[in-house]
Amino acid sequence: MQFVFAPDVQKILRKVLTNTPFDYVLAGQIVCMRSLGSSSRARARIWSFPRVWQIALGQKPHYVIEVLSEHFDQLSPDDKVRVIIHELMHIPKNFSGALVPHRGIHKKINNHAVEKIFTMYERSV
């Protein structure tokens, strides 16, 4: 598998952050990457930077949003935005470097929640 920087996805990310209520997300601490040759069925995934690594390396919290070229690149522009929104929903409000899971007592990451934010995005663009 190969990884390359994804400036096109970074541009989508910045536009989403400007037009949605993700005000706690620090765009400068998120890197967008594209993977090529993955066998995963996912369209994208988000990678955390756990606290122990932050302390060990003397770094602030960061995240990597990886889009899987085989599944992401063929999506419509609107669906690409939805995927980015979904990945951003995994970032906790304290921007700690941890991740919010799909499952759990709050169950906040689902298609309905993504569509609600996507509608806000559409109205402001």
Secondary structure, 3 states (H helix, E strand, C coil): CEEEECHHHHHHHHHHHHCCCCCCCCHHHEEEEEEECCCCCCCEEEECCCHHHHHHHCCCCCEEEEEEHHHHCCCCHHHHHHHHHHHHCCCCCCCCCCCCCCCCCCCCCCHHHHHHHHHHHHHHC
